[in-house]
Amino acid sequence: MRILVIEDEISLNKSIIDKLNEFGYQTDSSENFKDGEYYIGIRHYDLVLASWNLSDGDGSELINIIKQKSPRTSIVIMSSKTDKETEIKALKVGADDFIKKPLDFDILLARIEARLRLGGTNVIKIEDLIIDPDEEKITYKEQDIELKGKPFEVLTHLARHSDQIVSKEQLLDAIWEEPELVTPNVIEVAINQIRQKMDKPLNISTIETVRRRGYRFCFPKKS
């Protein structure tokens, strides 16, 4: 499960990230609205934990951006404001939960677990092809496909953005924890494994190369 934390109080941000990592969550951290918006644009999150009042942006606008990009992503808002009007507004504009500061980390973790249990499915189903990111499992016409690790993540990311051409740089940013430490060639290796382990044996085509621009998910092939 991947969680994005958007909190401009640096010490609190770090404390939240440390606690989430301790409990096995994958995390990204943003200390402002702008960086949070960037992460939301390049990665899929199961849950976003965000401060209602950020120095460079408004909580309601952030919720709108998340809902447009990924409607199934759960949103938990944190706020030092204790009035019920703020809580009602956050929930009405699309937040799934509202937690008041100062935070009780035990309660925070319990609320996050509850939201993730209630969250919508992440399964991608396109005709006979089913991709289950949570189980790292692919089936085609009820046949299991052995594709794991980074090739699986590349395929999943492209399938989620099937209407877009995704560049190598965007794939590196979205999937690799430290993209600056790897070369773009790792994308080519992952794409080749998808084609060798999945496309060729099944006689299908899932990813097309768009010259000088990147890759596009192409299953089923449009006529």
C-alpha positions in Angstrom: 0.0 0.0 0.0 1.4 3.4 -1.0 0.6 6.6 1.0 1.4 10.2 0.2 1.9 12.5 3.1 1.4 16.3 2.5 2.3 18.2 5.6 4.3 21.5 5.8 5.3 21.1 9.4 8.6 19.4 8.7 9.0 17.6 12.1 5.5 16.3 12.0 5.9 15.2 8.4 9.0 13.2 9.3 7.3 11.6 12.4 4.3 10.5 10.3 6.5 9.0 7.6 8.7 7.2 10.1 5.6 5.7 11.8 4.0 4.6 8.4 7.3 3.0 7.3 7.6 1.2 10.6 4.2 -0.4 9.8 5.2 -1.5 6.3 3.6 1.2 4.2 5.3 2.6 1.1 5.4 6.4 1.5 6.2 9.6 -0.3 6.6 12.9 1.5 5.7 16.4 0.4 6.1 19.6 2.5 3.9 21.8 0.3 0.9 21.8 -2.1 3.0 22.1 -5.3 5.1 19.0 -4.6 2.1 17.1 -3.4 0.3 17.9 -6.7 3.4 16.7 -8.6 3.4 13.3 -6.8 -0.3 12.9 -7.4 0.3 13.5 -11.1 2.9 10.8 -11.5 2.0 8.0 -9.0 -1.0 6.0 -7.9 -1.7 6.2 -4.2 -4.0 4.0 -2.1 -4.3 6.9 0.4 -3.3 10.6 0.7 -2.9 12.0 4.2 -2.9 15.8 3.9 -2.9 18.9 6.0 -6.0 21.1 5.4 -4.1 24.3 5.6 -0.9 24.4 3.5 1.2 27.5 3.1 0.9 27.5 -0.7 -2.5 25.9 -1.3 -6.0 25.1 -0.1 -7.2 21.7 1.1 -10.4 21.7 -0.9 -8.5 22.3 -4.1 -6.1 19.5 -3.3 -9.0 17.1 -2.7 -10.5 18.1 -6.1 -7.1 17.3 -7.8 -6.9 13.9 -6.2 -10.5 12.9 -7.0 -10.0 13.9 -10.6 -6.8 12.0 -11.0 -7.7 8.9 -8.9 -11.3 8.6 -7.7 -10.6 5.5 -5.7 -7.8 7.0 -3.6 -8.8 7.6 0.0 -8.2 11.0 1.4 -7.6 11.7 5.1 -7.4 15.3 6.1 -5.4 16.6 9.2 -6.2 20.0 10.7 -5.4 22.1 13.7 -8.8 23.7 13.3 -11.2 22.1 15.8 -14.5 23.8 14.7 -17.1 21.5 13.2 -17.6 23.8 10.2 -14.1 23.0 8.9 -14.6 19.3 9.3 -18.0 19.4 7.6 -16.5 21.4 4.7 -13.6 18.9 4.2 -16.0 15.9 4.2 -18.4 17.6 1.8 -15.8 18.4 -0.7 -14.6 14.8 -0.8 -12.4 13.9 2.2 -13.0 10.4 3.5 -11.9 11.2 7.0 -10.9 14.1 9.2 -8.4 14.0 12.0 -7.7 16.8 14.4 -4.2 17.9 15.5 -2.2 17.3 17.6 -2.2 13.7 16.3 -2.5 10.6 18.3 -0.5 8.2 16.2 -2.3 5.1 17.4 -5.6 6.6 16.4 -4.1 7.8 13.1 -2.9 4.4 12.1 -6.2 2.8 13.0 -8.1 5.3 10.9 -5.8 4.8 8.0 -6.2 1.0 8.2 -10.0 1.4 8.4 -10.0 3.7 5.3 -7.8 1.2 3.3 -10.1 -1.6 4.2 -13.1 0.4 2.9 -11.3 1.7 -0.2 -12.3 0.7 -3.7 -10.6 -2.1 -5.6 -7.3 -1.4 -7.5 -7.9 -4.2 -9.9 -7.6 -3.2 -13.6 -9.9 -5.3 -15.9 -9.8 -4.8 -19.7 -11.7 -7.5 -21.5 -10.0 -10.8 -20.7 -7.0 -9.2 -19.1 -7.0 -8.7 -15.3 -4.2 -6.9 -13.4 -4.3 -7.0 -9.6 -1.7 -4.6 -8.2 -2.3 -5.6 -4.6 -1.6 -9.3 -5.3 1.0 -8.6 -8.0 -1.0 -11.0 -10.2 -2.0 -11.0 -13.9 -4.5 -13.3 -15.6 -5.5 -13.5 -19.2 -8.5 -15.7 -20.1 -8.1 -17.3 -16.6 -4.4 -18.1 -17.3 -1.9 -16.8 -14.7 1.0 -14.8 -16.1 4.4 -14.9 -14.4 5.4 -11.2 -14.4 6.8 -9.7 -11.2 8.8 -6.8 -9.9 9.5 -3.7 -12.0 8.1 -5.1 -15.3 4.8 -5.7 -13.4 4.9 -2.2 -12.1 5.6 -0.7 -15.5 2.8 -2.6 -17.1 0.4 -1.6 -14.3 1.4 2.1 -14.5 0.9 2.1 -18.3 -2.5 0.3 -18.0 -3.7 3.0 -15.5 -2.7 5.7 -18.0 -4.0 3.9 -21.1 -5.0 7.1 -22.7 -1.6 8.7 -22.4 1.9 8.4 -23.9 4.2 8.0 -20.9 7.9 8.9 -21.3 10.8 7.0 -19.8 11.4 9.8 -17.4 7.9 9.7 -16.1 8.1 5.9 -15.7 11.3 6.3 -13.7 9.8 8.9 -11.5 6.6 6.9 -10.9 8.2 3.5 -10.1 11.8 3.8 -9.0 12.4 5.1 -5.5 15.6 6.8 -6.5 15.2 7.4 -10.3 18.4 9.5 -10.5 20.5 6.4 -9.6 19.3 4.3 -12.5 19.6 4.7 -16.3 16.6 4.9 -18.7 17.7 1.5 -20.1 16.0 -0.2 -17.2 12.7 0.8 -18.8 13.7 -0.9 -22.0 14.6 -4.1 -20.1 11.2 -4.1 -18.3 9.3 -3.5 -21.6 11.2 -6.4 -23.2 10.4 -8.7 -20.3 6.7 -7.8 -20.7 6.8 -8.7 -24.4 8.8 -11.9 -23.9 6.9 -13.3 -20.8 3.4 -12.1 -21.7 2.8 -10.7 -25.2 4.6 -13.4 -27.2 3.3 -16.5 -25.3 -0.3 -15.1 -25.4 -0.1 -13.7 -28.9 -1.3 -10.3 -27.8 0.2 -6.7 -27.7 0.0 -4.7 -24.5 2.5 -1.9 -25.0 3.5 0.1 -28.1 6.6 2.2 -28.4 5.9 5.7 -29.6 9.2 6.9 -31.2 11.0 9.7 -29.3 8.1 10.1 -26.9 7.7 7.0 -24.8 5.2 4.1 -24.4 1.5 3.6 -24.5 -0.7 0.8 -23.3 -2.5 -0.6 -26.3 -4.5 -3.6 -25.2 -6.9 -4.3 -26.8 -5.6 -3.1 -30.1 -7.7 -0.3 -31.4 -8.9 -0.8 -35.0 
